[in-house]
Amino acid sequence: MSKIPDAIDTYVGSRIRQRRVMVSMSQSALADKLGITFQQVQKYEKGANRVGASRLQRIAFVLDVPVSFFFEGSPDSVESHDETPVVGGLFSSREMISLATAFSAIDDPHVRQKILALVRSIQGGAESPASEGAAHKDL
């Protein structure tokens, strides 16, 4: 009988993967720094194996984030919002992480607004100016 991974374990695993990809680290490199196999990293990232507290602390150190990073926006957290599943799904792809990283590196807010307007026009779902203003506050 196969055990279904807990939602939090799966979420934490996806956040480990997200951060690992953001810092351009392979599963093997992370595994080497942790003293485990890359297969174990795969299992953590899929939520198939739970990450113990001391191991999560070490992963946080290696990936240069606080431990709380792995729980931010989790389905059962106090801070979670209705859009959490969308955000988690978006940042599960290498392209989205790369795009978000590049976008967040743009210092000029006007340039970010123009890029956002361009992407919305390509997507075909341009928002009203009032909702655009609200969206920019989150950037």
C-alpha positions in Angstrom: 0.0 0.0 0.0 1.5 3.4 -1.0 1.2 6.2 1.4 -0.1 9.5 0.0 2.3 12.4 0.9 1.0 15.0 3.4 0.1 18.4 1.7 2.6 20.2 3.9 5.4 17.8 3.0 4.6 18.2 -0.6 4.5 22.0 -0.2 7.8 22.2 1.7 9.4 20.0 -1.0 8.1 22.3 -3.8 9.6 25.2 -1.9 13.0 23.4 -1.6 12.9 22.8 -5.4 11.8 26.4 -6.1 14.7 27.8 -4.1 17.2 25.3 -5.4 16.3 26.2 -9.0 16.4 30.0 -8.1 20.0 29.7 -7.0 20.8 27.5 -10.1 21.8 24.5 -8.0 21.4 20.9 -9.2 19.9 18.2 -7.1 23.3 16.5 -7.0 25.0 19.7 -5.8 22.5 20.1 -3.0 22.8 16.5 -2.1 26.6 16.7 -1.9 26.4 19.7 0.4 23.9 17.8 2.6 25.8 14.6 2.6 22.9 12.6 1.1 22.1 11.1 -2.3 20.4 13.1 -5.1 17.6 10.5 -5.0 16.9 11.6 -1.4 16.7 15.2 -2.6 14.2 14.1 -5.3 12.1 12.4 -2.6 12.1 15.5 -0.5 11.1 17.7 -3.4 8.2 15.4 -4.4 7.1 15.2 -0.7 7.5 11.4 -0.8 9.8 11.7 2.2 9.4 14.1 5.1 12.3 16.5 5.8 13.4 16.3 9.5 13.9 19.6 11.4 17.7 19.4 11.5 17.8 18.5 7.8 15.5 21.4 6.9 17.7 23.7 8.9 20.7 22.5 6.9 18.8 22.9 3.6 17.9 26.4 4.6 21.5 27.2 5.4 22.8 25.8 2.1 20.1 27.6 0.1 20.6 30.8 2.0 17.0 31.3 3.3 15.4 31.2 6.7 13.6 28.0 7.6 10.3 29.9 7.5 10.8 30.3 3.7 9.7 26.7 3.2 6.4 27.3 4.9 5.5 30.8 3.6 2.1 30.6 1.9 1.6 26.9 2.8 -2.0 25.6 2.5 -2.5 25.4 6.3 -0.6 28.5 7.3 -2.2 31.5 8.9 -0.7 33.7 6.1 -2.1 31.6 3.3 -4.3 33.2 0.8 -6.8 32.0 -1.8 -4.2 32.4 -4.6 -1.6 30.2 -2.9 -2.1 27.1 -5.1 -1.7 29.4 -8.2 1.5 30.9 -6.9 2.9 27.5 -5.9 2.0 26.1 -9.4 3.5 29.0 -11.2 6.8 28.8 -9.5 7.2 25.1 -10.1 8.6 25.6 -13.6 12.1 26.7 -14.2 10.9 29.3 -16.8 8.7 31.1 -14.3 11.4 31.2 -11.6 13.8 32.6 -14.1 11.3 35.2 -15.3 10.4 36.2 -11.8 14.1 36.5 -10.8 14.9 38.6 -13.9 11.8 40.7 -13.4 12.5 41.4 -9.7 16.0 42.5 -10.6 14.6 45.4 -12.6 14.9 48.5 -10.4 12.9 51.0 -12.4 9.2 50.6 -11.4 8.1 52.2 -14.7 10.0 49.6 -16.7 8.4 46.8 -14.6 4.9 48.4 -15.3 5.6 48.4 -19.0 6.8 44.8 -19.0 3.7 43.8 -17.0 1.4 45.7 -19.5 3.2 44.0 -22.4 2.7 40.5 -20.9 -0.9 41.3 -20.2 -1.5 42.5 -23.7 0.1 39.3 -25.1 -2.0 37.2 -22.8 -5.1 39.2 -23.8 -6.3 39.8 -20.3 -5.4 43.4 -19.8 -6.8 44.7 -16.5 -8.5 48.0 -15.8 -6.2 50.8 -14.7 -7.6 50.7 -11.1 -6.7 47.0 -10.7 -3.3 47.6 -12.3 -2.5 50.1 -9.6 -3.4 47.6 -6.9 -1.3 44.9 -8.6 1.8 47.2 -8.8 1.7 47.7 -5.0 2.4 44.0 -4.6 5.5 44.3 -6.9 
